[in-house]
Every structure is written in C-alpha cells, then in structure tokens.
Amino acid sequence: MSTVCGSAGQGLSNRQANYALAAFLLAYVLSFVDRQILSLMVDPIRRDLDISDLQMGLLQGMAFALLYAILGVPVGLLADRWPRKWIITVGVAFWSAATALCGLASNYPMLFAARMAVGMGEATLSPSAHSFLSDAYPRHKLARAMAIYTLGITIGGGLALMIGGAVIDLVGTRNTVNLGMFGTMRSWQASFLIVASPGIIVAILVALVREPPRGGKQTPTMIAMGHKAKDADIGLRAMFAHFGRNPKVFASIYVSSCLLGVMGYGMTAWYPSLLIRNFGLSPGEAGRYLGLIFLILGSAGSVCGGLLSERMALRGRPDANLRVVAMAAAGTAIPATLAPLMPTQWTVLLLFAPACFFFNSYFGCAVAALQLATPPRMRATNSALFLLANSLIGLTAGSAIIPLLDRLFFGASGNIALPLALVAAIASTTAAVMAFVGRRAYGELASG
C-alpha cells in the first residue's frame, strides 16, 4: 500500500490522509460560516438590541476570541497526547449547538455568552488539525495540505456572506419569522439556527477519520539542538525553551501573522457594512459580491500560495514558506489600502479582489512554517499558542479597531473607509518586513 509520510516516516494511506483533509476542510468551512455570518447582521442586531458599533465590534471579535484563544492552549496540550479526531468531533458538535443558541438570544449579554461558547468549541479544531496533518503528509507537501485546509477560511467566509446574505434578505422581508417548534423570532435569530443545522453531519464525518501515528523523528538540526522525541519534550516549558533558542524565527512568524490577522479580520468584519452604509447595498447584495470574491479569488490565493511554496522548496529554498508570507503581505498592501477609499461600489470591489487574493495566500504557508520549525511532539501546542496570539491580537483588535479609530480620530461618523485603509497600510507593510527579516533563520531551522 502506498503511504504518505509524516515526519516520523510512516503514516496513513493517500486515501486516508486525503479523506481526513477533506473532513477537516469541511469542518473549517462550517466554523467560518458560523463565526462570520454575524458580519452581515450588524445593523439589524444593533437596532433590535440597542447597541453601538463598538459593542458590535466586541461581539464579532472579543466575545468569540476570548475563550477561543484561552482554551486553545489546553486543547493543544491535550492534542499532543490524545486522539485528535475525537477532540475535533466533540468540538464541532459543541460549537454548532452554541451557534443555535445565538439564535435563541434575546439580549446582548445572552448573545455575547453564546458567541463565547462558539469560540470555545472552535478552539478544538485547528491545533488538532494542524498536528494531525503534519503527521499525515510528507514535509514537502505540507504547505499544500495546509493551504487546502485553510481554504476553509475563504470557502466558509464566502459561503457565510453569500448564504447568510441570501437568508437575511429572504427572511428579512418580515420583522419576525415563525420557525415552528422554535416559535416566532427575529430574522437574524432565524439565520443563526439555519447555519447551525449541518453541524451534526460534519461531526459524524470527522469521527470516521483514521488517526495517524505521531511523528517521532526530528530533523538533524533539531537533534543537534537537543530536541529528541520524548514525553519530557511535551508541554509549555519545553515549547518556550524552543522559542528561546530560536527567537528570530518565531518572532517573525508570530508578528507577521498577527499583523495580517488584524487587517484580515477587520476586512471580514466591516467590508459588508462599508458597502451597505456607503453605497446602499442590501445585506444579500453585499454578501453576494464579497462572498464570490472570497470564494474564487480568496481560494485561488490560498492554493497558489501553497503551490508556490512547494515549488520553491523543491528548488532548494528552505525558507520558502516564510518567503511567500513576505510576498503575500507586500502584494496586499496597495490594493487593500486603496479599496475602501474608492468612490463607487464597483471600484471598491475591483481593488478588494486582488487584496483578497494576495492576503489569503499567506496563512497556509505561515502555518506550515510554524509546524516545520517545531518538534513533532510540540506541534499542537505551538499551533494553539499561534492561534491564541492571532485571536487575541488579530481577531479582537481587527474587529474592534475599525470603529475605535473612527471614534478616536474621525468623530464617530460611522464612515469606516478611512480606518480600514489606515489599518491595511500599516499592518501589511510591517508584516512584509517582519517575514522577510526572519526568513533566513527560519530556513536554517526548518531545513535540518
């Protein structure tokens, strides 16, 4: 039987590894639908719950990110010891139930608590999936596998915008909707219940995945630095010791990704409102246009980033993953800065399209860089720490900083174009510099 190899040199068959990748991708798509649909319902929720833009920013960011970030670390520690597929299975079922609870919320505290529960469930997915995939695929194919997995961001985000917008337009013709056993509720509440419904099917598909043996073989560089595969090397103390020996590598990966996360989460959270407020689009129209861009160009960017990194690696560039991150950030800077400042909806979308392509090409390569720079028995833990940083900084700041900058510098006008442009310019440029500066040290550690 042909096999695909993790770092341990043995693993699942090609069919088993690809099935696992497909199941995890589906779960990731569902997770982004459940978390991102809120961005299309800003104004109706604000109206019904009588809350501000800043409170909505906290609802989109901090409410989700708080437990998502904090619980990711203990989940990562568990995933370095326990079967990863069962951790993900339980998580999918839990966050789907929490999404349904968002639809049953009747006030801001209830909705905030339900969003926290969504984050709690989704914290199980990526640390476990990243570790799983690094054991299921050979190292030169890992960037491609991670790029395919991270298609969940663009497919899920795109579907959340397109389907969510269509649902909101469909049920939004009435102030309330009758959902039978759930009674009569607001249209935005019904939307949450609808998108939560596929969760049980996805959980069953993940449960059918076969767990691969864990990688137990280190690169020569890691062995020379004393990183032998043993249980003593599992845990936060060993992880931070590894950081301390390679500060330039991990500072480059973490800082560049967090900065791009601030920009990306800000775009996802507020571009629908930009089109709705500035150009009079309905949620369905905004969701359809943005969703198509995410689905087509965002997905293409993710795949192209992984393929470019794989091609560079096969040509002898050990720094390929981080080099692609730098290129992606640099390519994003100009279109992402100019797009929100354009005078028509079509020129906004015209520049948003290349920004979406370049931006989405970075994340799979950043995750692959993190995994290859980390000993196998620490990978889920490091992935959890990485997602902790991206959530606390990227998601929380990205969602809240747009209305906060509007309040501090632009008189709380509600016109979020200037804050979006300012964040894009600073974040993407600085991220490109950070990734470029750390690429050589990363290449030396990852190449072994």
N, C-alpha and C positions, 0 to 999 in steps of 0.2 A: 504494500500500500504506500502510495506517495504521501509524504508528510510535509508540513510546513514547520519550520523550526523557530522556537523562541530562543532566548539567549542560552537556554540550557541545552540546545542542540537537538531536542526532540519535542514533539507536541501533538497537535491534532492533525487529522487528515485535512486536505484542502477543503473538502465539502463541509466538514465540521467547523473549521475556522471561519469559512465564509458564511455559514448559517448563523454562527454567533455574531459576526459582524453585522449581518442583516437585522438580527433581532435587537441588538443594541442600538443600531441606527434608528429602527422603528421606535424604540423606547425614547431615544433622544429627540426624535421628531415630536412625539407626544408631549414630552416635557416642555418643549419650547412653545407648542400650541397652548398648553395650559398656563404657562407663565406670561406669554406675550400678548394674549388676547386682551388683557387689561388696557393696553395702549390705545385701542380703538374705542374704549368706553369712557375716556376721561371726562368728557363734558356731561353725559347723562348721569354718571356716578356723582360727579361734583354737584349737579343740580339736585339729585334725589337725596344725597346725604349732607348737603350744605357744607362743603369743604372747599379748601383753597387749592391752587395749583401746587403749592409746596407740599401740602398733605397728600395730594395725588402722587407727587414725585416720591415721597416716602413710602407710599403704598406700593408703587411699582418697584422701588429699589430696596430700602431698608427692611420693610416688612418681610419680603422674600429672602433677602440676603442674610439676615441676622442668623437664623438657625441653619440655613443652607451652608453658610461659611463655618459656623462654630461646630456643627455636628459632622462636617466633612472630615475633620481630623480624626476623631474617634472611629468614624466609619472606615477611613483609610487604614488605621491601625488594625481594625478587625479584618479588612480585606487582605492584609498581608498575612493573615493566619487562617481565616475561614473561607469556605467555598464562596466565590464571588458571585456566582449566578443566583444563589439564594438571597444574598443581600440585595441584589438588584430587583429580584422578583417581589420581595416584600415592599421595597421602596416604590415600585410602580403602582402597586395596589393602594398604598397609603396616600401618595400624592394625588391619585385620581379621586379618591374619596374626599380629600381636602379641597380639591377644585370644585367638587359638587357642593361642599359646604360654603364656598364663596358665593354660590348662587342662592344659598339659603340665608345669607347675612342680611340683616335689616338696618344696621347702623355701622358707623366707621370702626369702632373697636372690634365688632364681630368680624368684619371683613379683614381688618388688619391681622387678627388672630388666625383666620383661615388661610391668609396668604403666608403667614409664618409656617403653618403646617404644610403647605405646598413645598416651601423651601426645605423643610425637614425631610420630606420624602424624597425630593430630588437630590438631596445630598448623597444618597446611596449610589447614584448611577455612575458618574464619571470617574471617581477614584477607582472603583471596582472595574469598570470597563477598560480604563487605560492600562491597569495592571494586567488584566486578562489578555488584552490584545498584544501586549509586549511579549507575552509567553506563547501566543498563538501564531505569530508571524516572524519571519527572519528579519534581522535588523535593517537590511537594505530596502525591505518592503514596508517597514513600519510607518514611515511618513505617509505613504499612500493609504495604508489602512486607517491611520488616524485622520487623514483628510476625508476619507469616505465616511468615517464615523461622525466627524464634525459637520458633514452635510446636514445632520440633524438640526443644526443652528439655522441654516438657510432654508431648508425644506420646512422645518417646523415654524420658523418665523414667518416664512412666506405664506404657509397654509393658515397660520393664525390670523394674518392680515386679510387674506382673501376670503377664507370661510367665515372667520369671525365678522368681517365687514358685511358679508352677504347675510349672515344670520341676523346681525343687528339691524340691517336695513329691512329684512323680511319681517321681523317681529317688532321693529321699531315704529311701524305704522300705527301701532296702538301703544298706549302707555303701559298697559298690562297684558299679560299672556296667561291663558289657562292651560296648565300642564297636568291636568288630571289629578293623580294622587299627590302631586306636589302643590296643588292649589293654584291660586292666582298670584302672579308675581310680576315684577318689573321686567322689561325686555332684556336688560343687561344681566339680570339674575338668571333668566332662562338660557342665555348664551353660555354661561358657566356650566350649567347642567348638561347641555348638549355636548360640549367639547370634553367633558369628563367621562362620557359614556364608553369610549373604546378601551379604557384602562384595563379592564379585567382580561380582555383578549390578549393584549400586549403582555401582561404579566404571565399568562399561560405560555406564550411563545418563548419568553425568556427562560422559564422553568425547564424547557426542553433542551436547552443548550448543554453541551458536554464541557465540563471543567477541564482545562489543560493542566499538565504538570507544571509546577512553578520553575522559573529559571533559577538555576543554582550555579551557573558558570559565569565568572566575571571576565571582563576584558583584561589583557595583560597589564594595562596601565592601572586599573583598579586593584589588581592583585599586588602590584608593586607598591601601591599606596596603603596596603594592609586591609583591603576590603574583601575578605574571604566570606563565602556564603555560609553563614551560620546563624543560629537563632539569636545570638548575642548582638548581631548587627541589625536587629529589628527594633524599631521604636524611635521616639523623638530625639533621645540623646544621641543615638548613632546618626540620625538624619542631620541634626545640627552640627555634629562633628564633621560630617561630609561637606556641609555648607562652608564651614570654617576653613577647610582645606582648599576649597575652590570658590572663593568669594566672587571673583570677577565673572565666572561662568554663570552662577545663579543670580547675581545681581542683574546681569544683562538680560537673562531670560525673564525673570520676575518683573523687573521695572518696565521693560518694553511691552510686555503683555498687559500689565496693569494700566499703563497709559492708553494703549489701544482699546482696552476694555472700557475705560471711561468714555472715550469717543464713541465706540460702537454701541454701548448700552444707551448713551444719550441719544444717538440717532434712532435706535429702535423705539425708544420710549416716546420721542417727541416729534418725529417726522410726520406721523399721521395727524397730530394736532396742528403742525405747521401748515399742511395742505388744507385741513378743514377750516382753520381760522383765517388764513391769509387769502385763500382762493375759493372758499365757499364749497368745497367738495363735501359730499356725504361720507360717512364712515365706510360705506360699501365701495365708493369710488376710490377713496384714499387707499383702502385696503387692497383693492384690485390692482392698482398701479404699482404700489410699493411691493405688494406680495409677488407680482410677476417678476419684478427686478430681483428680489431676494431669491426666488426660486430658480431663475435662469442664470443671471449673472453672478449672484452670490454663490450658487452651487458650482458654477463653472470656475470661479475663482478658487474655491476650496480644492477642487480636483486638480486644477492647474498648478497650484502651489505645491501639492504633494508630488505630482509628477515631475515638476521642475527640480524639487529637492532630490528625488530618486535619481534623476538623470545626472545631476551634479555629483551625487555620492558615487555613482558607478564610474564617473570620470575622474575619481580620485580626490574630490573635495570633501574632506571630513567635516568641514564647517557648514555643509550645505543647508541644514535646517535653519540655522540662525542667520545665514546669509539671505535666505528667502524672506525671513521675517523683516530684515532691514529693507529689502527691496519692496516688500508689500507696504510697509509704513511710508516709505518715500513716495511710492506711487499713489497712495491715498491722499496725501497732503493737499495738493492743489484742488482737485475736484471736490473733496469734502469741505474745504474752506469756502469755495465759491458757491456751491449748490444752494445753501439756504438763503443766499443774498440775491438770487435771480428774481426777475420781475414777474415771471409767469410760471404757472404750474408745470408747463412743458419744459422750460429751461431748467427748472429745479430738478425735474426727473431726468433730464438729459445728462446733467452733471452728477446726479446721485448714482446713476448706473455704473460708470467706471469707478467711482468711490467704493461702491458695494463690491465690485469685482476684486479690486486690489485689497480692500480691507479683509475680505473673507479668505484670502489666500494665505494668511499668516498663521491661523490658530492651530491647524493640524501640524504644521512644522514646529511651532513652539512646543506643543505637547510632545511630539516625537523627540525634540531636543532634550526636553526635561527627562524623559524616560531613558534615553541612551546615556545621559550624563549621571544616572543614578543606579546604584547596585540593585539587582533584581528584587531582593527581599525588602527593599525600602520603597519600591515604586508607587504602590498605592498610597502610602503615607505622604510621599512628596507630591503626588498628584493632588491629594487633599489639601496640603498646605498651599499649593499653587492656586487651587480653586478658592481657598479661603482668602488669599490676597486679592485675587481677581474679583471676588464677590464684595468684600468689604470696601475695596478701593474702586474697582471698576463699576460694579452694578449699583452700589449705594451712591457713590459720588456721581456716576454718569447720569442716573435718573434724577437726582436732586439738584445737581449743579446748574442745570439749564434754567429752571425757574428761580434758583437762588441768585445767579448772575443777573437775571432780568430784574429781580427785586433790588439788588445792591447797586447796579450801575445804569439801569435803563428805566427806572421809575415804575417797576411792576406793570409794564404796559401790556403784557400778555403776548407781545410780538417776540417770539423766541428765535428769530432768524439770526440776530447778532450773537447771542450766546452760543448757538450751535456752531457758527463759523469760528468763533474765538476758541472754543474747546477743540475743534478739529485741527486748527492750525498748530496750536501748542502741543497737543498730545501726539499727533502723528509725526511731527518733525523731531521731537525729543525721543520718541520710541525708535525712530530710524537710527539716530545717533547711538543710542544705547546698544541696540542689537549689533550694529557694525563694530563698535568698540570691543565687544566681548566675543566676537566670532572666532578669533584665533585660539583663545584659551579654551573655548568650547570644543573646537576641532581636535585639540590635543587630548582632551579628556575623553571624548566620545570615541575617537578612532582606535585607541588602545593598540 
